[in-house]
Amino acid sequence: MFKLRDYQQEAVNSTLRYFIKYGEKSGNPVILLPTGTGKSLVIAGLLKTIHDNWGSTRMMVITHVKELIDQNHDKFKKLWPEAPTGIYSAGMGRKDKNAMITFAGIQSVAKQAKYFEDVDIIIVDECDLISPNQQTSYQKFFAHIREKNPYLKIIGLTATSWRLGFGSIIKDDYAPNALFDEIVFNACTVECFNWFIDEGYLVPLVPRKTKKEYDVRGVHTRGGEFIESELQKVVNDPDVTRHLLDDAISIAEEENRMSWLIFCAGVDHAKDVKDYLNERGISCEVVTGDTPKALRDQYLIDFKAGRLQAIANNNVLTTGFDHPGLDLIIGMRQSQSSRLW
């Protein structure tokens, strides 16, 4: 059974103190925690504490990718094996409608709010992905439940308190329509990052520059990010790919890096990266949105077990991928998103 670290317990306590202090006048609080510091366990702590003290409270944990649903549910069951949980996710092959605590994917529940009209608290992992646009899946889901339960509370967890193209996710003079009202716990300060590293909870990133660089001056942007189809045409040059990977291989060999995660600009780019690494005798597979579920799961199992040295992916493993053994990230796609970086 897991035990929360001190700062994780304080994140739970800070949230509960906020609700107790403001009662019915409380809004939607946010917890800020850096990637890798255990948001899943904070979620588990919140769920168990609320259930233990207010047993009739029905709760949901919602996110946007299957990996996070599985990770959050797994951590919670390890903290509390007997928990009254369910999962509502097409990607995981389950649609439990009546559990007191439901872990769900927004794509699966967006049009099924009728099953969750008595939910009191929704916890959203990676909550900066919620658009303020009232016509999005998240906002429509919240609005439907609020029609039945105007006291619905939404707790957000994220490492970034802003959204590309919109600004702050916390209400202020510049973001009056933001969903969240107050940061109740903030461990994303410079001082906190240094503390996490000093305590051994995070490792410092060690940047290594390749000799070859991409030239993306002609690539247009949309919504503050490079247009993927244009970016892939520039980036997926066989000559450039070989040069960049040769540089990366040299660095990895010098520093004995054994587990590589590679971010590519598109599906074709990821496949070409895989082919070249295989030519060089490095085991690598590709994970994209089109990879069959069973095959993707097997690739990731093999990668974490060390049977695969590298995984090349396109917009799949950017969120919710938990692999403590990872020791090399190869960024082969340009991005203007500070969140992605």
Secondary structure, DSSP 4 states (H G I P E B T S, - for coil): -----HHHHHHHHHHHHHHHHHGGG---EEEE--TTS-HHHHHHHHHHHHHHHSTT--EEEEESSHHHHHHHHHHHHHH-TT--EEEEEGGGTEE--S-SEEEEEHHHHTT-GGGGTT--EEEEETGGG--S-TTSHHHHHHHHHHHH-TT-EEEEEES-SEETTTEESB-BTTBTT-SB-EEEEE--SHHHHHHHHHHTSS--------S-----TT--EETTEE-HHHHHHHH--HHHHHHHHHHHHHHHHHHT---EEEE-SSHHHHHHHHHHHHHTT--EEEE-TTS-HHHHHHHHHHHHHTS-SEEEESSSTTSS---TT--EEEE-S----TTT-
